[in-house]
Amino acid sequence: MSEVTPEAYGTVLITGSLSPLGQAIAKKLSAEGYRLLLHVRNDNEEARDFAQSLGSVLLIRGDLSDPASLRNIADIAIDKGVDILINNAAVFRPVALDSPAYEDQWRAIMEVNITAPFLLSRLIGLDICRRNKMMGKTQTGHIICISDAHSEEKIFPGYSPYLISKSALNSVVRSLAIELAPHVCVNAIAPGIIDTPSSIPSNINRTNLISHIPMRRLGVPDDVATAVSTLLKQTYCTGAVIPVDGGRSLI
Ligand SMILES: NC(=O)c1ccc[n+]([C@@H]2O[C@H](COP(=O)([O-])OP(=O)(O)OC[C@H]3O[C@@H](n4cnc5c(N)ncnc54)[C@H](OP(=O)(O)O)[C@@H]3O)[C@@H](O)[C@H]2O)c1
């Protein structure tokens, strides 16, 4: 596992990089030659094995709900010359409206799903602007937030904090796209139902689910990784929330 140099072009920080979508994005971008800074909550054996499988990777450990830890993640990434941020980490869990722990759960979800991506984007986005201005460069940085296709169209009882956080994340994308232009493209990928361990409860009929998806299949993590890779190859799309849901949100 070799260290990433600050001079490297296309240095990517991926938060929650051990999650199914995080891993798929990391594998694709690594194969395409990007330098990877992989954020993980715990620097354990699984994290080190995954990093080693990709070669030139730096692991950055930290709890995104802790302000000091968040600042440390940003500082390390900036020191390594990050110019692409993928805000992928999130908390996805139902909270019953009458739960006695509702307020704590609400705060926990908002910290990771909205405060952390916004503050990380602010710190890293401002640094990209500062470096561009200092060096007289026009090179475009990228921030991509992994949102959720259900955040605008559908309401699922119990998932209000999660859906509200993702809806706010779409708003972050539009605000920062303006505030960080012309130095950074800021966009969101909004996945539909991606076939990952946490996304489909065991009591849900998959055949019935697929029948409501125009492309007639569930998404796979690589569908999201491909969308991320495609967005990184362009410099004129900004402020967009792009559904990757097989057309499900259209019907
Ligand atoms: N899977 C889907 O079908 C689907 C659909 C729509 C949108 N999405 C979005 O896609 C993204 C990835 O989803 P996924 O299913 O691959 O991920 P996931 O299994 O939900 O994992 C989320 C990741 O976030 C990390 N994380 C959570 N809280 C953290 C904290 N306080 N500090 C540091 N890290 C923290 C987790 O770390 P630990 O492993 O240590 O907990 C994990 O790596 C998420 O933003 C999700 O909302 C997914």
PDBQT file of the ligand as one rigid body, heavy atoms in Angstrom, charges set to zero:
ROOT
HETATM    1  N1  LIG A 301     -27.877   0.531  -1.315  1.00  0.00    +0.000 N 
HETATM    2  C1  LIG A 301     -28.886   1.160  -1.885  1.00  0.00    +0.000 C 
HETATM    3  O1  LIG A 301     -29.814   0.559  -2.432  1.00  0.00    +0.000 OA
HETATM    4  C2  LIG A 301     -28.919   2.656  -1.880  1.00  0.00    +0.000 A 
HETATM    5  C3  LIG A 301     -30.020   3.290  -2.479  1.00  0.00    +0.000 A 
HETATM    6  C4  LIG A 301     -30.069   4.677  -2.502  1.00  0.00    +0.000 A 
HETATM    7  C5  LIG A 301     -29.046   5.416  -1.945  1.00  0.00    +0.000 A 
HETATM    8  N2  LIG A 301     -28.002   4.780  -1.353  1.00  0.00    +0.000 N 
HETATM    9  C6  LIG A 301     -26.938   5.610  -0.783  1.00  0.00    +0.000 C 
HETATM   10  O2  LIG A 301     -25.693   5.158  -1.254  1.00  0.00    +0.000 OA
HETATM   11  C7  LIG A 301     -24.689   5.345  -0.252  1.00  0.00    +0.000 C 
HETATM   12  C8  LIG A 301     -23.977   4.043   0.032  1.00  0.00    +0.000 C 
HETATM   13  O3  LIG A 301     -24.945   3.066   0.363  1.00  0.00    +0.000 OA
HETATM   14  P1  LIG A 301     -24.521   1.565   0.757  1.00  0.00    +0.000 P 
HETATM   15  O4  LIG A 301     -25.775   0.780   0.781  1.00  0.00    +0.000 OA
HETATM   16  O5  LIG A 301     -23.393   1.151  -0.091  1.00  0.00    +0.000 OA
HETATM   17  O6  LIG A 301     -23.947   1.868   2.220  1.00  0.00    +0.000 OA
HETATM   18  P2  LIG A 301     -24.293   1.362   3.673  1.00  0.00    +0.000 P 
HETATM   19  O7  LIG A 301     -24.181  -0.116   3.707  1.00  0.00    +0.000 OA
HETATM   20  O8  LIG A 301     -25.528   2.026   4.130  1.00  0.00    +0.000 OA
HETATM   21  O9  LIG A 301     -23.008   1.964   4.445  1.00  0.00    +0.000 OA
HETATM   22  C9  LIG A 301     -22.880   3.310   4.748  1.00  0.00    +0.000 C 
HETATM   23  C10 LIG A 301     -21.420   3.676   5.012  1.00  0.00    +0.000 C 
HETATM   24  O10 LIG A 301     -21.384   4.882   5.784  1.00  0.00    +0.000 OA
HETATM   25  C11 LIG A 301     -20.494   4.692   6.870  1.00  0.00    +0.000 C 
HETATM   26  N3  LIG A 301     -20.872   5.479   8.037  1.00  0.00    +0.000 N 
HETATM   27  C12 LIG A 301     -22.091   5.574   8.629  1.00  0.00    +0.000 A 
HETATM   28  N4  LIG A 301     -22.018   6.361   9.718  1.00  0.00    +0.000 NA
HETATM   29  C13 LIG A 301     -20.720   6.775   9.828  1.00  0.00    +0.000 A 
HETATM   30  C14 LIG A 301     -20.014   7.603  10.749  1.00  0.00    +0.000 A 
HETATM   31  N5  LIG A 301     -20.616   8.170  11.818  1.00  0.00    +0.000 N 
HETATM   32  N6  LIG A 301     -18.702   7.807  10.544  1.00  0.00    +0.000 NA
HETATM   33  C15 LIG A 301     -18.070   7.236   9.508  1.00  0.00    +0.000 A 
HETATM   34  N7  LIG A 301     -18.679   6.437   8.599  1.00  0.00    +0.000 NA
HETATM   35  C16 LIG A 301     -19.996   6.210   8.761  1.00  0.00    +0.000 A 
HETATM   36  C17 LIG A 301     -20.597   3.221   7.197  1.00  0.00    +0.000 C 
HETATM   37  O11 LIG A 301     -19.490   2.812   7.966  1.00  0.00    +0.000 OA
HETATM   38  P3  LIG A 301     -19.605   1.479   8.894  1.00  0.00    +0.000 P 
HETATM   39  O12 LIG A 301     -19.596   0.340   7.928  1.00  0.00    +0.000 OA
HETATM   40  O13 LIG A 301     -18.432   1.548   9.764  1.00  0.00    +0.000 OA
HETATM   41  O14 LIG A 301     -20.917   1.601   9.623  1.00  0.00    +0.000 OA
HETATM   42  C18 LIG A 301     -20.645   2.622   5.790  1.00  0.00    +0.000 C 
HETATM   43  O15 LIG A 301     -19.353   2.501   5.255  1.00  0.00    +0.000 OA
HETATM   44  C19 LIG A 301     -25.403   5.939   0.970  1.00  0.00    +0.000 C 
HETATM   45  O16 LIG A 301     -25.296   7.341   0.926  1.00  0.00    +0.000 OA
HETATM   46  C20 LIG A 301     -26.856   5.527   0.734  1.00  0.00    +0.000 C 
HETATM   47  O17 LIG A 301     -27.783   6.396   1.372  1.00  0.00    +0.000 OA
HETATM   48  C21 LIG A 301     -27.906   3.428  -1.313  1.00  0.00    +0.000 A 
ENDROOT
TORSDOF 0
